[in-house]
Amino acid sequence: MAHKQQKMEVVPPAEEPEETPLPSDPKVIFLGGLLALALLAALYVAAEIVLPLVLAVVISLLLQPAMRFLEQWHVPRMLAALLLILAVFGTIVGLGAAIAGPASTWAAKLPEGIPRLQERLSFLQAPINTLQRFLQQVESYGQPPGAPAAVSAEGSTLITKLHRHPKFCQRILYDHSVSAFPACVW
């Protein structure tokens, strides 16, 4: 037999394609955002269908290693699935029973713990009162005493006045925020 030598051609490797650049056109970015919002809205509407499916896939992925382990021990697939389901439900019932005792004890102590919690959070009472007074002053700013709030086409007169004087707003907020907290905080 005659051995024929074939010529081997060396082909240079194909050029790797460059990475595709991110879109710079605002319309494309806007449409991508709209697509994301539409997908979220569709998932929200279909939540009753999608959530059980997603939960089933996640549980399947989590239990897959245990399923393989049981199959290696030559346990039939149906029996292995039944054992895993019973193990999951048993774990849930066991955790519920373990938590029920401390939870009922905590719930019994809750009524006597609320006054203690209020006492510990009493340092917040002064800043909250100051904030309430500040909000009342802001609401009454620019209105004659006893007059109802007038609403213009742009919105409330208070908001339009505050937008015209941003430095005034900053100063009021700064003064009230400094006086709202006790000196020990600063």
C-alpha positions in Angstrom: 0.0 0.0 0.0 1.3 3.3 -0.9 1.2 5.8 1.8 0.1 9.1 0.5 1.2 12.2 2.3 -1.4 14.8 2.6 -0.5 18.4 2.9 -1.6 19.9 6.1 -2.4 23.5 6.0 -2.1 25.5 9.1 -5.0 27.9 9.4 -4.5 30.9 11.6 -7.1 31.1 14.5 -10.1 33.2 13.7 -10.1 36.6 15.2 -12.0 36.8 18.4 -14.9 39.2 18.1 -14.6 42.3 20.1 -16.9 42.8 23.1 -20.1 44.5 22.1 -20.2 48.0 23.6 -22.9 49.1 25.9 -25.7 51.0 24.3 -25.1 54.7 24.4 -28.4 55.8 22.7 -30.8 57.0 25.4 -33.7 55.5 23.5 -32.2 52.0 23.8 -31.6 52.4 27.5 -35.1 53.8 28.0 -36.6 50.9 26.1 -34.5 48.4 28.1 -35.9 50.0 31.3 -39.4 49.8 30.0 -38.8 46.1 29.2 -37.6 45.4 32.7 -40.6 47.2 34.2 -42.9 45.3 31.9 -41.3 42.0 33.0 -41.7 42.9 36.7 -45.3 43.9 36.1 -46.0 40.6 34.3 -44.3 38.6 37.1 -46.4 40.6 39.7 -49.6 39.8 37.9 -48.7 36.1 37.4 -47.3 35.7 40.9 -49.9 33.1 41.9 -48.6 30.9 39.1 -44.9 31.8 39.0 -44.1 31.7 42.8 -45.1 28.0 43.3 -43.1 27.1 40.2 -40.0 29.0 41.4 -40.4 27.5 44.8 -40.6 24.0 43.3 -37.5 24.5 41.2 -35.5 25.9 44.2 -36.6 23.0 46.4 -35.8 20.5 43.7 -32.3 22.0 43.3 -31.7 22.0 47.0 -32.8 18.3 47.4 -31.1 17.0 44.3 -27.8 16.1 46.2 -29.7 14.1 48.8 -31.7 12.4 46.0 -28.5 11.3 44.3 -27.1 10.0 47.6 -30.2 7.9 48.1 -30.1 6.6 44.6 -26.5 5.6 45.1 -27.7 3.4 47.9 -30.1 1.8 45.4 -33.3 3.4 47.0 -36.0 3.6 44.3 -36.5 7.2 43.0 -40.2 7.4 44.2 -39.3 6.1 47.7 -36.3 8.5 47.9 -38.6 11.5 46.9 -41.2 10.4 49.5 -38.5 10.1 52.2 -37.1 13.6 51.4 -40.6 15.2 51.5 -41.2 13.5 54.9 -37.8 14.8 56.1 -38.6 18.3 55.0 -42.0 18.3 56.7 -40.6 16.7 59.8 -37.9 19.4 60.0 -40.5 22.1 59.7 -42.7 20.6 62.4 -39.7 20.1 64.7 -38.6 23.7 64.3 -42.1 24.9 64.9 -42.3 22.8 68.1 -38.9 24.0 69.3 -39.8 27.7 68.7 -43.3 27.5 70.1 -42.2 27.2 73.8 -39.9 30.3 73.8 -42.3 32.2 71.7 -45.2 31.7 74.1 -43.0 32.7 77.0 -41.9 35.8 75.2 -45.6 36.6 74.3 -46.5 36.2 78.0 -43.8 38.7 79.0 -44.7 41.2 76.3 -47.3 43.3 78.2 -44.8 44.0 81.0 -42.0 44.7 78.6 -43.8 47.5 76.7 -43.6 50.0 79.5 -39.9 49.2 79.9 -39.4 49.7 76.2 -41.2 53.1 76.3 -39.0 54.1 79.2 -35.8 53.2 77.3 -37.0 55.1 74.2 -38.2 58.2 76.2 -35.1 60.1 75.0 -36.8 60.3 71.6 -39.8 62.1 73.0 -38.2 65.6 72.9 -37.0 65.4 69.3 -40.3 64.0 68.2 -42.2 66.9 69.9 -39.8 69.4 68.4 -40.3 67.9 64.9 -44.1 68.1 65.4 -43.9 71.8 66.4 -41.6 72.5 63.4 -44.0 70.8 61.0 -46.9 72.9 62.5 -44.9 76.1 62.0 -44.0 75.1 58.4 -47.7 74.5 57.7 -48.7 77.8 59.1 -45.9 79.8 57.4 -47.2 82.5 55.2 -50.8 82.2 56.2 -52.8 84.7 58.2 -53.8 83.4 61.6 -57.0 81.3 61.3 -57.1 81.3 57.5 -57.5 78.0 55.7 -54.7 76.9 53.4 -55.0 78.3 49.9 -54.2 76.0 47.0 -53.0 77.5 43.7 -52.6 76.0 40.3 -49.0 75.1 41.1 -49.8 73.5 44.4 -50.0 74.9 47.9 -48.7 78.4 48.5 -46.4 77.0 51.2 -44.6 74.8 48.8 -44.2 77.5 46.2 -42.8 79.9 48.8 -40.4 77.3 50.1 -39.2 76.6 46.6 -38.5 80.3 46.1 -36.4 80.5 49.3 -34.2 77.4 49.6 -31.7 79.0 52.0 -34.6 79.8 54.3 -35.6 76.2 54.3 -32.1 75.0 54.9 -31.7 77.4 57.9 -35.0 76.3 59.5 -34.2 72.6 59.1 -30.7 73.1 60.5 -31.9 75.1 63.5 -34.6 72.7 64.4 -32.5 69.6 63.8 -29.8 71.0 66.1 -32.2 71.9 68.9 -34.1 68.6 68.5 -31.5 66.4 69.9 -30.0 66.5 73.4 -26.5 67.8 73.9 -25.2 64.3 74.8 -25.8 63.1 71.2 -23.5 65.8 69.7 
